[in-house]
Amino acid sequence: MTDDAPFGGQVALVTGGSRGIGRAIAIALAGEGADVAVSYRKDAKGGREVVAAIERLGRRAVALASDAGQPDETEDLVQKVRTQLGAIDVLVANAGVPGPRGWEAVSLAAWRETLETNLVGAYSLVKSARPHFASRGGAVTFVASISGLVASPELLPYSVAKAGMLSLTRSLALALAPKIRVNAVAAGWVRTAMTAPLHEAAGPRETLRKGIPRGRWGEPDDVAAAVVFLSSDLARFITGETLVVDGGGSLRWTAGVEG
Ligand SMILES: NC(=O)c1ccc[n+]([C@@H]2O[C@H](COP(=O)([O-])OP(=O)(O)OC[C@H]3O[C@@H](n4cnc5c(N)ncnc54)[C@H](OP(=O)(O)O)[C@@H]3O)[C@@H](O)[C@H]2O)c1
């Protein structure tokens, strides 16, 4: 691989990159030439495996433990990336947790953890990373969800957090203009550990699949492709936008025909 690659000579940081969508994003960016740092909270083994996969692509990689819900850890994370790989060109706030089910019996502690990891963590990451961006600027992408676009009482704190992330996208796009672009992807149903209880059970798997016009569940690579695009020079005039990556699933919801 040469540094003529789209992200040749660039440094990316992907939070929650030890598995699932974050892993796919990290490997896809490395495949396009980036050196990549991934963070995780507990999954050190997954982090090491991603580093090995990226190194096999001929790129530098580092995996760092950092809780996305803790602002002081976010500060430390970006400092380490700067020191170990260099100034940041591409930032992907992907770390997330689904939070509790339902809307009635949600504890304050569960609200806090879900909002702090998915939403406040994304804000802290950008705030901490800002002084460490390359002088020419960079691209931030938030991994949000279609849950942030539609009513979702069955996963209330999560959907509120992801809706907040879409608002954060627009506000930070203005705040960080002109040098840093900020966009989001709103992913639909994607086969990862987070959705395993649904895609590993035949009934829910099939019911949800039938609601997706493209006729299948999303794969982590489907989301990674959109993040690579938004992070790239091809998206150089796009900022403050949300790109829905759901195989058309939410089209039915807006038409009022669920499932
Ligand atoms: N799967 C879907 O259908 C879907 C749809 C829409 C949006 N999304 C979003 O996509 C993102 C990735 O989800 P996924 O499906 O790939 O989930 P996943 O397979 O459960 O992976 C989550 C990743 O985030 C990390 N993580 C979780 N909490 C963290 C924290 N506090 N600090 C740092 N890292 C943390 C995990 O590492 P540790 O295990 O070490 O904590 C792991 O690397 C999330 O933001 C999710 O909301 C997913």
Ligand as a Chemical Component Dictionary entry (heavy atoms), coordinates in Angstrom:
data_LIG
# 
_chem_comp.id                   LIG 
_chem_comp.type                 NON-POLYMER 
_chem_comp.pdbx_formal_charge   0 
_chem_comp.three_letter_code    LIG 
# 
loop_
_chem_comp_atom.comp_id 
_chem_comp_atom.atom_id 
_chem_comp_atom.alt_atom_id 
_chem_comp_atom.type_symbol 
_chem_comp_atom.charge 
_chem_comp_atom.model_Cartn_x 
_chem_comp_atom.model_Cartn_y 
_chem_comp_atom.model_Cartn_z 
_chem_comp_atom.pdbx_ordinal 
LIG N1  N1  N 0  -25.857 -2.966 16.271 1  
LIG C1  C1  C 0  -26.825 -2.163 15.860 2  
LIG O1  O1  O 0  -27.878 -2.620 15.351 3  
LIG C2  C2  C 0  -26.675 -0.669 15.992 4  
LIG C3  C3  C 0  -27.628 0.134  15.359 5  
LIG C4  C4  C 0  -27.503 1.513  15.453 6  
LIG C5  C5  C 0  -26.436 2.077  16.125 7  
LIG N2  N2  N 1  -25.529 1.275  16.736 8  
LIG C6  C6  C 0  -24.447 1.939  17.455 9  
LIG O2  O2  O 0  -23.205 1.502  16.943 10 
LIG C7  C7  C 0  -22.211 1.606  17.959 11 
LIG C8  C8  C 0  -21.466 0.291  18.056 12 
LIG O3  O3  O 0  -22.418 -0.720 18.388 13 
LIG P1  P1  P 0  -22.163 -2.268 18.138 14 
LIG O4  O4  O 0  -23.451 -2.816 17.681 15 
LIG O5  O5  O -1 -20.928 -2.486 17.348 16 
LIG O6  O6  O 0  -21.983 -2.739 19.654 17 
LIG P2  P2  P 0  -21.007 -3.793 20.349 18 
LIG O7  O7  O 0  -20.729 -4.935 19.434 19 
LIG O8  O8  O 0  -21.629 -4.043 21.670 20 
LIG O9  O9  O 0  -19.649 -2.977 20.521 21 
LIG C9  C9  C 0  -19.624 -1.856 21.358 22 
LIG C10 C10 C 0  -18.216 -1.333 21.431 23 
LIG O10 O10 O 0  -18.232 -0.166 22.261 24 
LIG C11 C11 C 0  -17.362 -0.369 23.368 25 
LIG N3  N3  N 0  -17.870 0.308  24.553 26 
LIG C12 C12 C 0  -19.061 0.151  25.161 27 
LIG N4  N4  N 0  -19.168 0.978  26.215 28 
LIG C13 C13 C 0  -18.008 1.666  26.258 29 
LIG C14 C14 C 0  -17.491 2.682  27.098 30 
LIG N5  N5  N 0  -18.177 3.144  28.147 31 
LIG N6  N6  N 0  -16.259 3.160  26.836 32 
LIG C15 C15 C 0  -15.538 2.709  25.800 33 
LIG N7  N7  N 0  -15.957 1.747  24.964 34 
LIG C16 C16 C 0  -17.185 1.239  25.193 35 
LIG C17 C17 C 0  -17.270 -1.870 23.539 36 
LIG O11 O11 O 0  -16.081 -2.257 24.219 37 
LIG P3  P3  P 0  -16.131 -2.892 25.720 38 
LIG O12 O12 O 0  -16.861 -4.186 25.625 39 
LIG O13 O13 O 0  -14.714 -3.022 26.106 40 
LIG O14 O14 O 0  -16.900 -1.912 26.563 41 
LIG C18 C18 C 0  -17.257 -2.311 22.073 42 
LIG O15 O15 O 0  -15.973 -2.135 21.502 43 
LIG C19 C19 C 0  -22.953 1.989  19.247 44 
LIG O16 O16 O 0  -22.840 3.374  19.467 45 
LIG C20 C20 C 0  -24.395 1.611  18.935 46 
LIG O17 O17 O 0  -25.302 2.358  19.672 47 
LIG C21 C21 C 0  -25.616 -0.071 16.697 48 
# 
loop_
_chem_comp_bond.comp_id 
_chem_comp_bond.atom_id_1 
_chem_comp_bond.atom_id_2 
_chem_comp_bond.value_order 
_chem_comp_bond.pdbx_ordinal 
LIG N1  C1  SING 1  
LIG C1  O1  DOUB 2  
LIG C1  C2  SING 3  
LIG C2  C3  SING 4  
LIG C2  C21 DOUB 5  
LIG C3  C4  DOUB 6  
LIG C4  C5  SING 7  
LIG C5  N2  DOUB 8  
LIG N2  C6  SING 9  
LIG N2  C21 SING 10 
LIG C6  O2  SING 11 
LIG C6  C20 SING 12 
LIG O2  C7  SING 13 
LIG C7  C8  SING 14 
LIG C7  C19 SING 15 
LIG C8  O3  SING 16 
LIG O3  P1  SING 17 
LIG P1  O4  DOUB 18 
LIG P1  O5  SING 19 
LIG P1  O6  SING 20 
LIG O6  P2  SING 21 
LIG P2  O7  DOUB 22 
LIG P2  O8  SING 23 
LIG P2  O9  SING 24 
LIG O9  C9  SING 25 
LIG C9  C10 SING 26 
LIG C10 O10 SING 27 
LIG C10 C18 SING 28 
LIG O10 C11 SING 29 
LIG C11 N3  SING 30 
LIG C11 C17 SING 31 
LIG N3  C12 SING 32 
LIG N3  C16 SING 33 
LIG C12 N4  DOUB 34 
LIG N4  C13 SING 35 
LIG C13 C14 SING 36 
LIG C13 C16 DOUB 37 
LIG C14 N5  SING 38 
LIG C14 N6  DOUB 39 
LIG N6  C15 SING 40 
LIG C15 N7  DOUB 41 
LIG N7  C16 SING 42 
LIG C17 O11 SING 43 
LIG C17 C18 SING 44 
LIG O11 P3  SING 45 
LIG P3  O12 DOUB 46 
LIG P3  O13 SING 47 
LIG P3  O14 SING 48 
LIG C18 O15 SING 49 
LIG C19 O16 SING 50 
LIG C19 C20 SING 51 
LIG C20 O17 SING 52 
# 
